[in-house]
């Protein structure tokens, strides 16, 4: 669990660094951070309520970088195609 949070934090930091280097506004940075945090929180909530979502470093990385769209990708891969990330 702690390892997943560390991977998520690293992924979010990498995304923030890339966006900062590209020169996007602070509003864009805040949106990316909120999207990433929401994606990761929803991933943990789905795991807690028993929906068959594997929380590991790959799914945490995908949700950390892509946020809610990443969560949707993880859900489709795991529940639709039975691919465990």
C-alpha positions as a Markdown table, in Angstrom:
| # | Residue | x | y | z |
|---|---|---|---|---|
| 1 | Unk | 0.0 | 0.0 | 0.0 |
| 2 | Unk | 2.7 | 2.5 | 0.9 |
| 3 | Unk | 4.7 | 1.4 | -2.1 |
| 4 | Unk | 1.7 | 2.3 | -4.3 |
| 5 | Unk | 1.5 | 5.7 | -2.8 |
| 6 | Unk | 5.2 | 6.3 | -3.4 |
| 7 | Unk | 4.8 | 5.2 | -7.1 |
| 8 | Unk | 1.8 | 7.5 | -7.4 |
| 9 | Unk | 3.7 | 10.5 | -5.9 |
| 10 | Unk | 6.7 | 9.9 | -8.2 |
| 11 | Unk | 4.4 | 9.7 | -11.3 |
| 12 | Unk | 2.6 | 12.9 | -10.3 |
| 13 | Unk | 6.0 | 14.6 | -9.7 |
| 14 | Unk | 7.2 | 13.5 | -13.2 |
| 15 | Unk | 4.0 | 14.8 | -14.8 |
| 16 | Unk | 4.3 | 18.1 | -13.0 |
| 17 | Unk | 8.0 | 18.5 | -14.0 |
| 18 | Unk | 7.2 | 17.8 | -17.7 |
| 19 | Unk | 4.3 | 20.3 | -17.6 |
| 20 | Unk | 6.5 | 22.9 | -15.9 |
| 21 | Unk | 9.2 | 22.4 | -18.5 |
| 22 | Unk | 6.6 | 22.8 | -21.3 |
| 23 | Unk | 5.5 | 26.1 | -19.7 |
| 24 | Unk | 1.8 | 25.5 | -18.9 |
| 25 | Unk | 0.0 | 27.7 | -16.5 |
| 26 | Unk | -0.5 | 27.1 | -12.8 |
| 27 | Unk | -4.2 | 26.5 | -13.5 |
| 28 | Unk | -3.2 | 23.6 | -15.7 |
| 29 | Unk | -0.9 | 22.2 | -13.1 |
| 30 | Unk | -3.6 | 22.3 | -10.4 |
| 31 | Unk | -6.0 | 20.5 | -12.8 |
| 32 | Unk | -3.5 | 17.8 | -13.5 |
| 33 | Unk | -2.8 | 17.3 | -9.7 |
| 34 | Unk | -6.5 | 17.1 | -8.9 |
| 35 | Unk | -7.2 | 14.7 | -11.7 |
| 36 | Unk | -4.3 | 12.4 | -10.6 |
| 37 | Unk | -5.3 | 12.5 | -7.0 |
| 38 | Unk | -9.0 | 11.8 | -7.8 |
| 39 | Unk | -8.0 | 8.9 | -10.0 |
| 40 | Unk | -5.8 | 7.3 | -7.3 |
| 41 | Unk | -8.4 | 7.8 | -4.6 |
| 42 | Unk | -11.2 | 6.3 | -6.7 |
| 43 | Unk | -8.9 | 3.3 | -7.4 |
| 44 | Unk | -8.4 | 2.8 | -3.7 |
| 45 | Unk | -12.1 | 3.2 | -3.0 |
| 46 | Unk | -13.0 | 0.6 | -5.7 |
| 47 | Unk | -10.5 | -1.8 | -4.1 |
| 48 | Unk | -11.9 | -1.2 | -0.6 |
| 49 | Unk | -15.5 | -1.9 | -1.6 |
| 50 | Unk | -14.5 | -5.1 | -3.3 |
| 51 | Unk | -14.6 | -4.4 | -7.0 |
| 52 | Unk | -11.9 | -6.6 | -8.5 |
| 53 | Unk | -9.3 | -3.9 | -9.1 |
| 54 | Unk | -5.7 | -4.8 | -8.5 |
| 55 | Unk | -3.8 | -2.0 | -6.8 |
| 56 | Unk | -0.2 | -2.4 | -7.7 |
| 57 | Unk | 2.6 | -0.2 | -9.0 |
| 58 | Unk | 1.5 | -0.3 | -12.6 |
| 59 | Unk | -2.1 | 0.7 | -11.9 |
| 60 | Unk | -0.9 | 3.3 | -9.5 |
| 61 | Unk | 1.4 | 4.7 | -12.1 |
| 62 | Unk | -1.3 | 4.8 | -14.8 |
| 63 | Unk | -3.7 | 6.5 | -12.5 |
| 64 | Unk | -1.0 | 8.9 | -11.3 |
| 65 | Unk | -0.1 | 10.0 | -14.8 |
| 66 | Unk | -3.5 | 9.9 | -16.5 |
| 67 | Unk | -5.8 | 10.5 | -13.5 |
| 68 | Unk | -9.4 | 9.5 | -14.0 |
| 69 | Unk | -9.0 | 8.5 | -17.7 |
| 70 | Unk | -6.2 | 6.3 | -16.5 |
| 71 | Unk | -8.5 | 4.7 | -14.0 |
| 72 | Unk | -11.0 | 4.0 | -16.7 |
| 73 | Unk | -8.2 | 2.3 | -18.8 |
| 74 | Unk | -7.2 | 0.2 | -15.7 |
| 75 | Unk | -10.8 | -0.8 | -15.1 |
| 76 | Unk | -11.4 | -1.7 | -18.8 |
| 77 | Unk | -8.2 | -3.8 | -18.9 |
| 78 | Unk | -8.8 | -5.6 | -15.6 |
| 79 | Unk | -12.6 | -6.1 | -15.6 |
| 80 | Unk | -13.3 | -6.2 | -19.3 |
| 81 | Unk | -10.3 | -8.2 | -20.6 |
| 82 | Unk | -9.2 | -9.8 | -17.3 |
| 83 | Unk | -5.7 | -8.4 | -17.7 |
| 84 | Unk | -4.1 | -7.9 | -14.3 |
| 85 | Unk | -1.7 | -5.0 | -14.5 |
